[in-house]
Amino acid sequence: MKVYTTQPFQVIYSLFEHEYLGYLFESFVVQVNTKGQLTLQHQNISAKNADEFAARLDANDFKLISLIDQVQQDAVLKKFSSKRLSPADFFLKVYDPEKGDKQLQEEISHYIQVRMGRILDLLQGKMTFIMGKDGEPTWKQIQVAPEKATVLFHFMRNEDNTHYFPTIKYAGQKLDFQYRGAVLICYEPAWLMLNDVVYSFEKDVDGKKLQPFLNKKFIVVPRSVEENYYRKFVTPLLESFDVHAKGFDIRSEKFTPSPFLTFSEIKAADTAVARVNSVADADKILFDLSFKYGDYMVQTHEAKRISVNMEKTAESYIFHKLVRDVKHEKSFVKELAKRELEVKNGTAVLDKSLAFSWLNSNLNELEKLGFTVLQQEQSGKNYFIGDISVEVGITETNDWFDVYGTVRFGEFEIPFIKLKNHILTKNNEYQLPNGQIAIIPEEWFTQYVELFAFSEGEHQLTLKKHHMALVNDLKNDNLATVTMTRKLEKLREFEVIEDQALPAGFVGELRPYQKAGYNWLHFVQNYKFGGCLADDMGLGKTVQTLAMLQHRKEHGVEAASLLVMPTSLVYNWLNEAQKFTPNLRILNYTGTYRDKNVEQYKDYDVILTSYGIVRLDAELLKTYYFDYIILDESQAIKNPDSTTSRSVRSLKSRHRLILTGTPVENSTMDLWSQMSFINPGLLGNQHFFRNEFLKPIEKEKDEQKMRKLHALIKPFILRRHKSQVATELPEKIEHTTYCKMTEEQEHAYEETKSYYRNKILTSLEEQGAGNTQFLLLQGLTKLRQIANHPLMTDAGYEGESGKLKEVMRMTKNVVTKGHKVLIFSQFVKHLEILRNALDEKEITYTYLDGNTKNRQQQVERFQNDKSIQVFLISLKAGGVGLNLTAADYVFVLDPWWNPAVEAQAVDRAHRIGQQNTVFTYKFITKDTVEEKILALQNRKIQLVTDLISTDETVIKSLTKEDIDNLLS
């Protein structure tokens, strides 16, 4: 029958017994008559239609209706039946007396009981009834008792057995419930219905403990099973409920808790512990906090406040009822939290190294507070806990530093050198003479890793003098006691490099910053350090070096110095030497017909040669002990495993110097190779450098590692920027010119972009970024070429290029006004297309790429011949070693990741000797990858400020989002 919401109605709850599920409730709305009485007009209410009757429902009604829905047989069927069975089939199968599913019965019972407990809690003040056998929901009204009843369990031990029974009290009065038709309508926890009143209990009594006594006075426990029964049933009952005993003793005992902190390793197999603590590996330590009360140990995570232990005596039993001091226990937990060990549910988990670091730092204090700290028995390795300290001393000898030290693990003293392999391999476990395992403090791996990586010797550690910065750091951070000579002490404190007189045979003058560079070369020479002169292009590294070599000659140095450079720079050095140091005796040791005889070197001051010749003549050259080995454009040895690098490193000399405007081109490893040449061992071996510096800097952008690397190399690098020192240089003005693609060019670009975009993004999804780099590089190169001119990728292309049109328009404009222009491209193919265009317009030009043999002639023609106003140059071949100050315009046709490469190109014109303002134009094709690269340059390039700029490393660091953006 439908209940009308326009007329008065009442929500009621009706109790009925299900054949299999036990006592359940149903919810109804019942129409109310004009006298306020319930009528027979009613209907079921559920979550589906409850909103219709919301006007007369409160928040608890909505909760009740939802819970009651969950215990109806259809809801149970839906939750627990995996097959589509009818209710009859499901219940007959599951509850079959012989073949029924006992486990599923228990799961269903628990599900129902938990919800029934919540329903009964919410029924206080609600109209509640027992349902009639005809389904009438309001057959008999029942009440929910407003207070909770109490249960007292009685045990009476006599000569033959023990009688066990409960008594119930409500509002101070004994409740006579046995043989009175009482029923338990819920078991988890117990709710008892007696005389139409439903009672709940304090301490959440399990209904199964009351069930046997509804129609029984007591249970008899025979003497034969008494001990087992007392231990397994009476003991836990005493921990949770009130018990009255006759025939045995219950003694309440109070003690002050003593905290015990035990620790153990978490093995990979300890999955339960790992899950609880959200850890899955074995490199963890589990701390467990428990408390000792008298002779009893109590686990913190146990929720019970009372702990009971049974003692069997000759005649009877004594139950020791221990009352826990929870407030006192919590104060110990707080003490641990103050020391940054957060104990939750009795346990805490830390990384192994952090755990032992924490123990070593806090052990003494914890013991003063009353903690007992110990390792759990049978937990694997026997770990040392106690005082750990280290003392390191560094003493300067003639040519190196001696390093010595002692590590103390409690009573044991270990030579510091014994930790070398442990620190370098990041193995934090050190076995002590007594077999215990000491955990090396985590901070030592950071503090001493460079010292061990850079030091030499198996029995005595030594550091080279060029590790002065490391020694300084150790001293300043109080990690080592340092003893050194006055000369080195002076170096530690120096503020100004001493001024050195120019040699008499030097012709001309040095600018102030060049004179400072000359002084610096003497400074590193004086301390027997190798140096890197890394001034910007065009600041006169050549002339500073020649002045220093002239000084060596005038101070009686007999051995020759070896100057190694790219072949294209040999004549530049010869010309500069003739101009500034005409007295230097120079041998041009190049060419097929060179005299392969080191005996001749005694007649020269400087030997000029190329990297190629050093590769070929390494065995011969290493028989001579040079005064200086100087590498110009030293990035030529950036690959440490190349034949060139190995050949150069095999040569012998008193001093070493490198000259470069770009210490790093592709990777931080470039820096390692060059610094290891001038100061061997300065940055450790390749493996160490890769793990400690290259990976953290390039992949993780670790600023702390960047600063550390800077500190190590700073004393040996002199780097000045033009903007800082060459203030007399005219202004340099930079422009970006945007070119629009032609229709045919745009079509070619979009077609190629779609092809590579799909391939690259699919590869990213399937194989990850590492396996996509080659494909990405290939795709980007193709797109850059099409952005220049589609002819570069398609010989049959007949259309035009927007960029070529713009470049030719501006070239004609510059030439017409009498200016000279350098035009750089990374692609020789692009230069060929440009040559054809210039030939058509009858504009004369000089040309230089990697295959050009007469480089110097091309340079001189451009510099001196007024009729030649255009110089086409391959960026790779002409980015270094050229002095082209006749040009006052520079066109860069195809930008790439590394702005340093472009800066070198511009520096061909914007250098000492330039009289005019230099205008630089960078040509960018609109709506192409070139535009995206320009934006990425600002975000992705610089790894170490003012020193390390990269190229291919940027490709490695591109995210999926970056790639998506580049190809969008």
Beta strands, then each sheet from edge to edge (+ up, - down):
strand 1: 9-18
strand 2: 22-32
strand 3: 38-44
strand 4: 128-130
strand 5: 140-144
strand 6: 150-157
strand 7: 161-170
strand 8: 173-175
strand 9: 183-187
strand 10: 190-194
strand 11: 197-200
strand 12: 219-222
strand 13: 242-246
strand 14: 249-253
strand 15: 258-266
strand 16: 284-293
strand 17: 296-299
strand 18: 306-312
strand 19: 317-323
strand 20: 347-351
strand 21: 372-375
strand 22: 388-396
strand 23: 400-409
strand 24: 412-415
strand 25: 429-431
strand 26: 437-439
strand 27: 461-464
strand 28: 481-483
strand 29: 531-533
strand 30: 561-565
strand 31: 586-588
strand 32: 606-610
strand 33: 625-632
strand 34: 652-659
strand 35: 717-718
strand 36: 732-739
strand 37: 821-825
strand 38: 845-848
strand 39: 870-874
strand 40: 889-892
strand 41: 918-925
strand 42: 942-944
strand 43: 948-949
sheet 1: 3+ 2- 1+ 4+ 5- 11- 10+ 9-
sheet 2: 8+ 7- 6+ 13+
sheet 3: 8+ 7- 12+
sheet 4: 14+ 19+ 18-
sheet 5: 17+ 16- 15+ 21+
sheet 6: 17+ 16- 20+
sheet 7: 24+ 23- 22+ 28+
sheet 8: 24+ 23- 27+
sheet 9: 25+ 26-
sheet 10: 31+ 32+ 30+ 33+ 34+ 29+ 35+
sheet 11: 36+ 41+ 40+ 37+ 39+ 38+
sheet 12: 42+ 43-
end
